[in-house]
Amino acid sequence: MRNILLIVFLFSCSLVSSQQFSIYQGITTGNGLPSNYVFSVCEDERGYLWVGTDKGLCRYNGFSWQVWDKDNGLPGNYINGIFADKRGGLWLSISEKGWFHFDIEKGVSTKITLPESFVFNSFQPDALGNLLVESVKGKTMAGYLLQPGSLSTPEKVYEYDATPGYVIRPNAITKQLICVTGEGKATPPVIKGTWSFLLRTVPGDYIPSALYYASDRLVISSRQSVQYDSYGKATKVLNLFNSDNTYAVNCITSKGYYISNIRTGYYFINEKSEATFYNGKSGLGSDYINQLYELKDGTIVFATLGAGLQFKRNEYKRTYQTGNQIVRSILKEGSSWYALVGENILRINEVDSQLTKMGVVQPAALSMYKNGNQLVIGSLKGINFYSFDKGIKPGNFIYYNSGVSSIIQNGAIYYASTYGDGFISFNKSGKRPAIVNKIMPIIEKTLPLINGYAFLSYEDGIIITDTLHSKQLHLTLKDGLISNSIHTIHEYKGSYYIGSKGGLSIYTDGRVVKTLTYNEGFVGKKVIYSFHDKGSRLWVVSDKYLHVFDGQKLRVISSHPIVSDVDDMINTACYDSTINQLATGSNKNISILSIAGIQPNKAVSVPMVLQTVVDGKVHLINNQAVPYDFNTIAFSIAPFATSPLAKNKFLYLMKGKDKAWKEVEDSLSITYAALRPGNYQLMAKIINPDGYESKETQVAAFSVKKPFWQTGWLIAVVVLATSLLTILSLNLIEAYRRRKRQATLLLDQSLRNERERISKDLHDHLGSNLVNIVAQVDTIENRLNRKSFPEAIHSVQKLSLHAREVINVLRETVWAVQENEHSMESFIIRIRTFLQRMYESTSITWQVTLPAGEHQNLSSKQTLHLFRVIQEATQNILKHSKATTADYIFSVSEKTLEVIITDNGIGFINSSKVGQGLANMQQRAKDMNASISIESKKGTRINLVLPGLL
């Protein structure tokens, strides 16, 4: 039977016309499914999503699909039905092989057998996960309830004799038998057993050949849907399909119910009893629906033949495929959306949601403008006018080879932004356009504002003109924008919302008052579009995601995707406030989104650990101890992203071990190895696709035992032994003191030598400066003799600055040698003062990063040499690097100081002056037993490691 269905399906595929739009999100083999032929779907009590295909049983674990098939334990590969037993197992229908109970942990399948023959499609789970099975023997029908632990002894719950003119359908959840017949029929059969009985009459003489759902208020047959009031009277009859179909399926939800007859699509009947029909043309990709299933979050899943899994959350979006042609422009006029897709003009009618190709325009088209029956296209070759009615008809052409990026209209005059001539004006006459403004030659886009226009550039920022007040404003990165690459702008209540590479800048009252970047929740490379909706909410469209501003930061609405897959990218967008809809155009499709239907998902799962495994064995270790010599401890996590469409994050932190939160990235397991003795608590939290976090939850607590050598008795032995050793140690201490006194004498001699060397260093360092001062004095004298008073005054000023610098150098040298040692804190303060003086008249941005909580000291020798190295490095940055930033990073580890000096300049390649300075730094590093490395590629990095701090 299954093979026949596949043949019919494959034959029918050629008869299905291409879809107009889609309201679904698909999961296929491209997303990891082993097959696109899906027969059944189930979500178990732990949250796992199970899928039955023709290539095995699949489970989604939050990251990938795990498959069971005949090669690893199942009786067959065709999984036609799946029900959860709510005890960790599954009920499976496997092709023509029958029904089985599958123990997931053991990987064991047990076949279900009954005394009589099964009734096809009678299997149902009850509220506890037990399986109801109907059997037939002659005219006797019986219902059996199977439990996972007692498959060999099923419980018979009802029995009756089948009578023509009646159809009986059990409801395992309510434990009812619903008997359905036509009006005026005979008395129904007698029912034996523990279940209740209910009679329902279908209007007319039609008696359905099969029932697919029956309750006290609703009966679904192969042709009809009948609704009843509380008195059992039929209130609504819907005739659905033309002929009986034994493969019909249904799904009952709180918002309505779905009915499918597997061959032609499905009906959705809403709360008002209004029926709407959907099929492959609605975006399902197939008319063959094997099962409809509602997940716990309200998502409806369609198991299809050929189109894999299709998910329908709500109809917030309609997607129209463009055949992988790029959508360059979208605009709204009247009740229609218009899009420039490649060289095609497409229209989407809001009345019937149909997509129509209106015609083909100029090759290499870049921009589109429409006003009534007038269509204007800008391209790389010029400007084309078209008349627009039921189709498009070419009109005048204006040759213009600069490339037209956007077009707007003001009265009878058209304006356009170009790639080379700035802002131009033209009319329909066909004459060459006139250049209006060339302050920004390359304009990527021109957008109208309330009192003027905005000219956007991808490299020079944005120019905003106020024609009402004859003002012009040019904003760039220097004015506080996030980037000079601008992609969009909209005006709202006196503020400009400027979208650029990296985020959104809000400009008001002459300044940027707020930026929304990655730190404020922006996700994507650039802002494509922004707008305020009818409720005054701020929305931002990036190249990948839709965001809404919550008053503090942007919230990514990942639960409502706006691109079809990871390879797609949004290029353009347009918002219509009258109908509160957003249209987006990407590399692959056009989507129309209902803003009212997009609400951030605030539901967050609670993190849970299912089991703990220590060295390969399952342990119940909550608040228990683990041996000190264990190797690994692993925690199995309950699934937190059951839907393949969800992008939840599971974060964890082991108190007593971790200092920062970590993310589970590729499996539902957390593993630690060889933890030290002590107490541990595993904390976890889940972040849902829209950024909402669960509370931090303790999911496991345990301790690691101390080794025997850390126990009390062993410590006592150690203390006794230590006491005996103390006596011996006293003798050694006295010997050590004698050696220390000798070392002190040697140190005094070394310090005298060091002071002499420092004096020489002071003489050499100041000597050249004093000679320079003497030369400047001679210059001043000569200029005074020549009566060159302005030049003499200038030389006096330079002399004063030079003398002040000599005084500063002298002070710094005296400070370095006046004490035997210097604290790290005083050294850093002196460095800050020096750098402040050196950089105060430059545009270079500098900063000093300090160690936290370290109290090490430097010797006078270390102080002087280290100061000179920093001084030399700073002089190189100022004189040679052409840098804009400089960083001085100090870090202390035990008795070692590491100093890193970096700049973003041009480096010191082929610079002999810099080379001499580097040699001086290397010699000073050698004199204080330090190591130094110097790299210069993109900028310069000096890394000095000084051991032996005091």
N, C-alpha and C positions, 0 to 999 in steps of 0.2 A: 504493500500500500504506500509506504513512504517513497519508494523508488518511482511509483506512478506519479505521485505528487510532484516530485522533482522534475520529471519529464514534462508534465503539464506546465510547470512554472517556467522552465527554460524555453518552451515553445511560445508561451504567452509574452515573454519579455520583449520580443520584437514588436508586439502590438501596442505596448505602452508608450504613450507620447511623452515628450520631455516635460519636466516639471516647470511650472511658472515661478513658484516661490516655495520656501521651506520654513516651517515653524519648529523644526526639530534639530537636535544635535546628534550626530551619528558616531558610533564606535564600531569600527570594522577591523579587518585584518591589518590595516595601516596603523591602528592603535594597539595592536597586540593580540587581538582575538585570533584563535587558530582557524576560524572559518567564518564566512558571512552568512552561513545557513544556520540560523538560530531557531530552536524549537521551544525552549522554555527558560524561565527566569525565576529566581527565588532569592529573598533576603532572609538570612537566618537570624536567630535570636541574639547572636553576638555581633551582627552587623555586616557579615560577609555577603557579598553579592555573588550568587552562583548562576551560571549560564550553561544550558545544554545545547550542544551543537552536533553536527554530523561527524565531528572529529574529536569528540570527547567532552568530558565535564570540566568546566573552567571555574576558577575562583579568583576574584580580584582581591589582592592583599593590600591595596593602597599604593602599590608601586608598579606591579606587573601582574600578568595572568599566569596562574598555576593550572596545569592541565592533568587530568586523570583520564586514561583511556585503556584499551585492552592490553597495551604493552606494559602498563604498571598496575594491573589488578582489577580493572572493571571487566564485566562479562562482554561488553560491546562498546562501540563508539557513538551510536545514535542515541542521544539522550533526549527522549521525547517529553518527559515530565519530571519536575523537581518539586518536592515539598519538604520543608524543614520539620523535623520531629520535635524541636524545641528542647532536645537533650544533647545536642552536639552532633546529631546524625542527620541523614537525609533519606527520604523515600524517592526512589528513582524508577522511571519507566525507561527501559533500554530496548529500543527498537522492537522487533518481534520476539525478543527473548523474555519479555515479561517485566514484572515489577520486582524491585529489590529494596532491601534496607541496607544502606551504606554506612558503616562505622568509619568515620573519617580518620580518627586517631589510629585505629588498627589497620585501616585500608582494606577492610573485609566487607564483601557484598553477600547478603543472604537473600535467596529467592523466596518470594511469598507464594504459598500454595494454599488452596482452599478445596473443600470437598466437591464443590460444583464449579461451573465455568464462570469466569469473570464477565461482567457486563462492561463493554467498551465505554470509556470515558465516564465511569461512575466513581472514580477515585476522588476523594476529598479529604483534607485534613480537618480535624475538629479544633476546638479552642485550645486544647492541650498538646496538639501536635500528633495525636494518634491518627491513624489512617482508616477512613471508611471505605469499604469495598462492597459492591453489590455483586451477587451471584444469581444465576438462574438454573433451575432444574425442572424441566417440563414447563408448567405454568406458574411454578412457585418462585417468587422473588424473595431474596433474603439480604439483609444488611449485616456486615461483620465489621467489628472495630478491632484494629490491630495495634498493639503496643510494641515499642522496640524491644523490650525485654521478654516478651512472650509471643513470638511470632507463630509458634506451633499451636497455640491455644487461643484462637481469635474468639471474641465475644459476639454472639448473635444479638443484635439490638432490635430487629424487627423482621417481620415475615408477612407476606400477603400473596394472594392469587391474582395474577395479571388478568384483567378483564378488558375486552375490546371497548373502545369509547372513552377510555380514561388514560391519562399519562400521569405517573407519579414521579416526583423528583424529591430526593432527600436534601435537607439542609443540615450539614453536620455541625455547624456552629450553633444553631438554635435547637438542634435535635428535634426537627419537625419533618414530617412527610407531607408534602403539599400535593394534593390530588387535583388535577386540572381536567376539565371536560367542557363540552359545549353546552349552551343553554337547553334546558328541558331534557337532559339525559337521565339515565337510570340511576339507581342508588349505587354509590361507590363501593368498592370491595371492603371487606373487614380486615383491619390491620391488627396483627399480633405483635406484642413486644412492649418495650418501655418508652418508645418515642411517642410524641403527640401527633395528632392528625389534623389536617386543615384542608377544607374543600374550597377551590376557587373555580369560578365559572368564566369561561372566555365568551364574549359576545358573539352570537351567530352560531352556525353549525360547524365551523372549522375546529378540528381537534388536531393540535400539533403532533407531529411525529416524534419530536424530541423536545425536551426542556433543557435549557442551559443554566438557568438560575431561577429559583423560586423561593419567595418569602411571603410573609403575610401582606406585604404592600406592593410587591413587584414580581411579575412572571415574565421571563424572557424565553421565547421559543425560537425556532429556526427561521420564522418569518415575522413574528410580532413582538412588541413590547407592550405589556398591559400593566397599568398602575391601578391600585385599589385604595379606597378610603378605609377608615378604621372599622367600618361595618362590612367590609368585604365586597363592596360594590365597585365595579370597574369604572374609573373616572377618566382614563386617558388610554386610548388604543393607538399605537403607532405601527403601521404596516411598513416594514423595512425592506426585506429582501423578496425577490420574486419567486424563489423556489427553496425547498428545504435543503439544509446543508448540515450534515452530521459533524462538520468540523468547526462549527461556530464557537466563538469564545467571547468572554465578557469580563469586565472589570468594574466593580461598584466602588465609587468614591464619594466623599462628602460633598463634592461640587457637582455631581452628576454621575452618569454611568456610560460605559463604552460597550458597543456591540460590534463584533466583526464576524463575517462569514468566511474568512480566510482567503477568498478568491478575488474579492472586488474592493477591499478597503474596509472602513469602519464608520459607524455612526457614534456621535457624542450627543447624549441627551442631557441638557442642563437642568437646573433646578426649576425652570419654568416649563419643563417638558418640551422644549424646542430642540428638534433634531437637526444636526449638521453632519453632512457626509464628507469624509476625507479619504484620499487614496494616494497612489504613487505620485500623482501630479501635485499633491500638497507638500511634497518634499520627503515623503517616507522612503522613496527609492524603490518601493515594491508594494504591490497590492496584496501580497501574501503575508498575512499576520498570523503567526502560530499562537501567540499569547500576548495579553495585555496585563501588566502588573504594576501596582502602585507601591513605590518605595516608602519608607517611613517618613521621609521628608516631603512627601506629596508628589514627587516626580513620577510620571507615567512612563513605563518602559514598554516598548514594542519589540517583540521577538519576531524577526522577519526572515523570509527566505530570500537571500541574495543581498540584502542591505544591512546585515548585521543587526546590532542593537540600535534603536532609535529612542532618544529621550525627549520628553516634552514636559518642561517645568511649568511654564505658562506661555501664553502667546504674546510675549513682550516684543518679539522680533519677527519680521518676515525677511527672508534672504532670497535674493535673485542672483542666480549664477550668470557670469558674463563670459564664460568660455576662456577664463584666465586672461582676459583683456583688462588693462589698467583703467580704472575709473579716474578721470582727471578733474571732473567738475560736476557738481550737483546744485540744482536750484529748484525752488518751489514757486509755482504760479497757478493760482486758482486751486483746483482740486487735483492737480497732478504734480508729480515730481519729474524733473527732466535731468538726464545724465549724459555727459560726454564720455563715451567708452570707446577708447581707441579712435576710430574715425566714424563711429556710429552715434546717432542721437536716439536715446531710449526714453520712453515715457512710462511711468507707473501711475495708473489711475487709482485714486484713493477710494472711489466708489466700489469698484469690483476687484481691486488689488491686482489687476492684470498688467503684465509687462508687454509693451509694444515697441517694435523697432520702427522709428519714424523715417529714417533715411541715413544716407552716408554723406559726410561733409569733407572738407578740404583735408588732404593728407597732412600728417604732422601737426594736427590740431592740438592746441595747448589750452585754450580758454573758450568760454561760452557765455553769451549774454542773450536773454530773451525778454521781449516786451510785446505782449499780444501776439500778432501774427508775424512779428519781425524777429529773426534770429541772426545774431552776429557771431562769427567764429574767428578767433585769433589763432594764427599758426606761425610756423617758422618762416613762411613765405609771404605772409601778408594778412589781409582782413577780407573775409567773405561775408556778404549779405545774403540771407535766404528768406524767402517767404514761407510761412509756417501755417499749415491748415491741417488737413488729414495726413499730409506728408510734408516734406521739405523740398523747395524748388530753388535752385541757385539764382542769385541776382548779381549785383555789382561785385567786382573784385578790386581791391586796392593793393598793389604790390608794395610790400614793405619787408625787407629782408633782415631787420633787427630782431625779429621774434616778438610776438605779442603775448604777454603773460596773463593779462586780465583786462576786462572791458567793463565800463560803466557808462551810464547815460545821464545827461542833464539837459532837459528840454530837447531841442533838435540836434544838439551836439553830443557826440560820443567821445569818450576819453579812454585811453589805454595806457597801461604800463608796458615797458619794453625792456629788452635785454641789450641796451646800448645807447638809446636816445632818451632815457628817462620817461617823462610823462608827455604824451602827445594827444592832440585833438584831431577829429576828422568828422566827416558827414558822409552821406550816401552818394555824393557827387562823383566819387572816384578819384578826386584829386589827392595829391600826396599830402599826408597828414602834417600838421604843424607841431613843432616842438614847443611845449608849454613850459616845462621845467626840467632842467638837466642837472639839478643839484645832486641827484643820485642817479647816475647813468643806467645802472642795472637795477631794475625793480622787479622783484619776484611776484609781487601781487599788490594791487591797489584796492582798498576797501573803503566804502563810504562810512562816515561818522555823522553825528547829529548836525554839526556845523562845519563839516569839511571832509577831508580825506586822510587816510593813513597809507603811506608808502612803505612797503616791507622789503627788506634786503636780507639775504642769507649771510652777509659779511659786514655790512655797515650799519646795522641797527634799524631803526624805524624813524620816519619823519611824519609828524602829525601836523596838518595844516588846519587852521581855524579861519575859514574864509569870511565868517561873520565879523570877526574882530581883526582880520588881517594879521594873524600871528602864525608863527611856524616854530615847531619844537622838534629838535633832533635828539633822540635818546639812544645811548649805546651802553656798553658794559661799564664805562666810566661813570655813568649816571645811576648805576645801581641795578641795571638789568642783569638777568642771569647769563645772557649770551648776546652776541651781536647777530646771531642767526635767528631772525624773527619769522614766524610762520603764520600768525593770526593775531587779531585784536578784536575786542568788542567793547563797547562803551555801556556803562550801567551806572545810573545815579551819580554822574559827574566823575566817575573813575574809569580809567582805562585798564583793561585786563589784557596783558600782552603775553602771548604764547610764543615760546622760543625753544631752542634746543635746551633740554634739561629741566624745563618747568615753566611756571607762570609767574609773571611779575605784575603787581597791582600798583598802579601809579595814580596818585591823587594829590591835589594841593601842591603841585610842583616838585614832588619827590616820590620815590618808590617806597611805599609804606609796608609792603609785605612781599615776600617771595615764597613760592610753593615749589620746592625742589624735592629731591630724593629724601632728604631729612624730614620733610613735611608730607611724605606719603606718595609723591609722584613716581609712577612706574612707566618707563618707556624712554625712548631716545629724545622725543620732541613733542611739543603740544601742537596738534593739528588744528584743533578747534576748541573754543570755549563759549559758554552762553549761560544766561540766567533763565530758568524756566518760569512757568506761570506762577509757581509758588515762591519765586525769588531765590531758589536754590542755585548755587554755582556748580556747573558741570564742566569737566575738562576731558577732552578726547585726546589721548596720546596715539602714537602709531600702533599701539597694541591693545590698550585698555580704556575703559570708561571710568571716570572718577567723579565723585560728588564731594563737595566741601562740607565738613560737619561743624564748621565754626572755628576749628583749631588746625585741622590738617585735612589733606585730601584722603578720601577712602576709596581704594580700588574696588570696583564692583566686579570681582572675578567670577561671581556666581552667575553673571549675565554677560557672557563673552560677546565681543563685537567683531572678532575675526574668526574665520572658519578653521584655521589651524595655525601651528607655530610658524609656518612659512609665509603666512599672509601678513599684510601690513596696510593700515588705513592711510589713504592719501588725501581725502577731502571729506568734508561734512557740511551739513546745513540743518538748522533748527527752524521749525515752524511753530511759533507760539500759539497760533489760533487753534491748532489741533494737538499741541503739546507732543510733537513727534520729531525725532532726530533721524536724518538720513545720513548714512556713511557710505563711502566708496573706497574699496580696497583694490588690491592687485587681482582679486578673483571674483568679487561679487559686490552687489548693492544690498544694503540692509536698511530697513525702516523699523525704528525702535519706538515703542510707546513709552515715553518717560514716566507716565503714571504707573505703568506696570513694572517699573524697575525700583525695587526697594532693597537696600542692603540686607543681607542675610545675617541676623543676629544670633541664630541658633548655633551653639557650640557643643560638641561632644564632651563627655567627661572622660579624662584619661584613666585607663585601667590596665593593670597587669594581670594576664590570665594565669601564668605559671612561672615558676623560677627553677632554673636548672643549674645545679652546682656540679662541675666536672662530669657532665653528661647524665646526671641523675636528677629527677624532679624532686624538689624539696618544697615543703611548706615552711618558709623561713621567716614569716612575718614576726618580728620581735623575738627571733630565735638567733642562736649563735652558729657561726660557720667556722670550721677548723682553720687554724692559722695557715696551714700548708696547702690550702686549696689552690687550684690553677686558674679556673675561670668561673664566673658567675654570670648567667644570662637570664634576662627577663623577657618573656614573650608578651607583646603588647596587643591589647584588643584592637581590632581594626578601627581606624579613625577616619578613613577616607574610602568608604565603601563604594561610592560612585566613581567611575573612571573620569567623570567630568569635574569632580571636586579637587581642589588643590589645598587641602588642609596641611597644617604643619604640626608635628609632634615635637615639643621641646622638653628636655629633661636635664636635671642637675642632681648629682649625687653629693649631698651634704656630707662633709668630712673628707671629700676627695676633690670635687670640681669647684672652680672659682667662677665659671661662666656657664650659661645655658648652652646646650648642644642640640642639634636637630637630627632626628632620625631621617635618614636620606634614602636608603635602598632596601630595607627589610623591616619587618615587624619584630625587631629584636634589639636589645641593648646588652652589651657585653662588657664586663670589667675583668681584669686579670690581676691576681696577687695583690689584693688590697692590704694595707697595713692593719694591725690590730686596732680596734676601736669601734665606735658606734657610727652607723650610716643610715641615712634616710634618702630614698630615691624620690625626688620631687618631679612632677610633670605638669605640663599645661598644653592645651591644644589651641591653635590659631586657625580660625575658619577661613574660607577663601576671601571673605570681605574684611579680614583683619580683626575680627572680634576674638578676644581671648577668653578661655575658661579660667577659673580660679586655679591658683597653684595648689596642686593636690599631692599629698603623700601617697604613693602607690606601693611602696615597700619600705620596710624598716628591719634592720638586722644588725648584728655585731659580728666582728671577727675576733676569735679567741686569741689570747696572748700565747706565744710559744712557752715551752716549759722553762726556758732560761729567764723568763720575765716573771715567773711565779714567786710567791712569798718566801718559800723555803730556800730557793736558790739565791734569792737576794740576801737572806741572812748569812749564808755561807760566804757570799762575796764580801759582805761587810766585815766579817771576821778576818778574811784574808787581807782585806784592805788595811785593817788595823795593824796587822803584822808587818805589812809593807811600809807603813808610815814611819816606823822607827828607822828602817833602812833609808827612807827618803830624806830624813833630816840630815843625815851625813852628806848625802848628795847635794842638798841645798846649800850647805856651807861651802862646799867646793865650788858650786855654781856662783856664789857671791864673790868669791875671790876672783874667779875668771871675769866677772862683770866689772869689778873695779879696774882690772887691767884694760878691759875693753873701753871703759870710760876715758882713761888716759889717752888711749889711741884715738878716740873720738874727738877729744879736745884738740889734739894735734891736727886732725883732719879738718876741723872747723876753722882753725887758724889758716890752713892752706886754702880753704874755700873762701874765706873773707878776702884773702889776697887776690884770688882769682876774680871774685866779684868786683873788687876795686878796679882791676884791669878792665873788666867788662864795662864798668861805668865810664872809665876813661875813654875806652874805644868808642862807646856808643854816643857819648856827648861830644867827643872831639870833633867829629865831622860836622856836627850841628854848630859848634862854636866857630869853627873855621868859616862856615856858611854865613854866620852872623857878622863876622869881621868883614867878609867880602861885601855884604850888603851895606855895612857902614861906609866902606870906601865908595860904593856906588852912590850912596846918598850925598857924600861929600863932593864928589865930582859933579853931580847934578845941581847941587847948590852953587858950586863955583860957576857953572854955566847958566845959572839962574833959571834952570828948568824946574820951577817950583811944583807944578802939578805932578811931574814924574817923581820928584823927590818925595812928595807927600805920599804918593802911592807906594814908594819903596819903604817909607817909614811905617806905613800900615803893614806891609808884608813882614818887615823886621819885627814889629810888635807881635804879630801872630807867631812867627818863628820862635821868638823868645819865650812866649807863653808855652809853646809846645815843648821847648827845652825844659822849662820849669816843671811841666807835667811829667816828662820823662824822668827827671831827677826825683820828683816826689815818688813816682811809682817804683823807682829803683831803691830809694831809701826805705820805702815801705816793705819791699820784698826782703831786704837784708837786715832790718832792724830787730827782728825776733828770730829765735831758733826755729820756731814753727808757726804756721798760720792755719787757722781753722778753714774748713771748706766754705763755711758761710761768708767769712770776711773776704775770701778770694773771689767768690762769685759776685759779691757786691762791688769789688774793685773792677772786675771784668765788665759788669753792667755800666759802671761810670765811664770806663774807657770807651766802650762801644757807643754809648750815648753821645760822647764827644766826637767820635770819628764819623758817625753816620748822620749827625743832626742836620748837616747842610746838603745831604744827598737825598735821592728819591728811593734809595734801597730800603726795603722792608726787612727788618731783622728781628730775631727773637732768641732768647736763651731758655733752654729747657733744663730744669734742675733736678737732682735726685731728691727723693722724698725721705725724710727721717734718717738721713745718714750724718754721722758726726765724726768723720775722719779728718786728720790734719795733714798738712803739707810741710815738709822741711823748707828752710829758706832757699836751699839750692833748687829744690823742685819748684818752689814758688817763682823764682826768678826765670828759670829756663822755660817753664810752662807759659809764663806771662809773655816772654819774648816770642815763643812759637805762635801764640794767639795774635800777638801784635803783628808779626810778619805775615800771617795768613790774612789778616784784615787789610793790611796795606796792599797785598796782591789783589784782593777783591775790589778795593777802591780804584786801584790804578789800572788794572789789566782786564778784569773779568767781564765788564759790561753787564753785570748781573742786576736783577731787580729784587732778589730775595737772598738772605743769608741766614743760616741756622747754626746755632752753637748748642750742642747737646752734651750734657755732663751726666755720666752714670757711674755709680759706685757699686762694686761687688766685692764683698769681704775687704781685702786690703789693696784693691786695684781700682784705679780711676781710668775710665775710658772717655776720651774727648773726641767728638765728631764735629767737624766744621764742613758745611756744604754750602754751595751757591749754585744758581741756575744760569751761570754765565757761559762764555764761549770757550773756557778752558785756557791752558797755557802753552799750547803747541807752538813751537818755533819762537819762544820768547826767552831771550837770553837773560833779561833782567829778572824775570820770574824764576828762571833756573837757578840763579845765584841765591835768591831768597829761599828756594826749596832746599838748597844745600845747607844754608844756615840752620833751617829748621831741623834737618836730619842730624846735623852735628850736635845741636842742643838736645835732641832726643837721646842721642848716644851718650852725652855727658850725664844724663840723669837716669841711665839704664832703662830707657823707655823704647818701645817699638813704634814705628810710624810708617804708615802706608799712604800714598797719594795717588789718586785716580783723577783723570781729567778726560771726559768724553763729552757728554751733554752736561756741562757744569763741572765743578771740581768738588772732590770729597777727600778730606784729610782725616785720617783715623789714627789717633795716638793712644796707646795703652801704657799707662804708668803704674808699675807695681811698687810695693813697699810704702804704702801710706802709713802714717803714724797713728 
